[in-house]
């Protein structure tokens, strides 16, 4: 499937990391030359697609599930900043605009520039389409993280400190 996003996503991933860092006035890291593109799929749409495949699909068939929302990572970060300006206007001390926290960082070794799949089969053969646009899903996601700060704090407790997992250091 496409990159999933939505509630309960581990804070190492781009969208929750940007939301939580912004709310705390921390840098908003964006890799490399800011040209990475991902197709984004709201998690509830993914669940609905899986249900559609299980109930209507043919055994043994392959179904790629896509959001039809290809967006550059830098544009995702700017969209989150815009939503936070509206939904969380009381910024941390010293922050005038959330977008001012955007910080370009060295790219990960082997980081793909674009993730893309051909997800044309599932709408054509099973009639499934995502219900959320990237804008509506992102708004729901930002709102969820704003109202579930306790979950975020528990997810960040212990040894995890928002570092990118899986890198050799």
Secondary structure, DSSP 8 states (H G I E B T S, - for coil): --EEESTT--TTSHHHHHHHHHHTT--EEEETTS--EEEEEEHHHHHHHHHHHHHHS-TT-------S-EEEHHHHHHHHHHHHHHH--S--TT-S-GGGGEEEE---TT--SB-----HHIIIII----S--HHHHHHHHHHHHHH-HHHHHHHHSTT--S--TT---
